[in-house]
Amino acid sequence: MKLKDRYLRMSDLANQPQRPHRPASHGITGFSAKHLYHLIKLGKFPKPIKLGRASLWRVSDINRWLDSHDNLSNDEEHSHE
């Protein structure tokens, strides 16, 4: 049995500035949407899936990306000891 994947929008991933009637929010990555698209262009962030005009990211792809960056930051901490 294969489980269905869940999806995230850019508003879930990126920091969102304050707007009228909406407070600023901190996204999962801590980066701006502009920076995430830059990382996508460089091949350093998962590409979105396009559904019509919507860009969506698989939760599993984002979890892998976060895990890989967590491993990198742990390696850097140990190299400074």
N, C-alpha and C positions, 0 to 999 in steps of 0.2 A: 504494500500500500504506500502510495506517495502522498505526502502532505502538501497542501497548497501553500505557496509562499505568500508572505505579506509584503506590502509595498509602502514606501515612504515618499512624501513629496518634498520639494526643496524647502518648503516652510518648516518641515520637521528637521531637516539637516542643517540649515544655515541660520545664523543669527539674523533676526528680523528687527529693523529699526522701529522706533516708536512712531505710530501713526495716529491721526485723530481717532479717538474712541477705541484705541487699541494700544496696550503697553508694549514696550520692546520685549522680545523674547530671545532666549539663548538656545540655539539649535544643538543637535546631538554632536556635531563636529566642532563647534566653536568658531567656525570660519564663516565669512560672508559668502553669499551666493556667487558673487563675482570671482572670489578666490577658488571656490569649488569648481566652477566652470574652467578656470585656468588649469587646475590640477587635472581635470578630465582631458583637456587638450594635450597636456604633457603625458597622459597615460598613467597618472599617479592616483587616480580616483576612479571608481567604477563608472562606466557609461550608463546613462539612464535608458530605460525602456520607453519608447514613445508610443502612447496610445492616443491617437488623435492629436490634439494640441498639448496634451499633458505629458510631462516627463516624470517617470516614476523609477524608484530604485528598489531593488529587492532587499529586504531586511537581511537576508543571508549574505549578500554581497557587502553590505555596509558592516555587518558584524565581522566578516573576514578582514575588511580594511582596518577596522578599529583594532582587532586583535593583532594584526601585523604591525600597527603603529605602537601598540602597547609593548610588543616584544622589542621594537627598536628603542623605545625610551628606557626599558629595563636594561638593555645591553649598554646604553650610554651611561646609566647610573653605575653599573658595575665597572665600566672602563675608567671611571673617575675615582675609584676607591684606592 
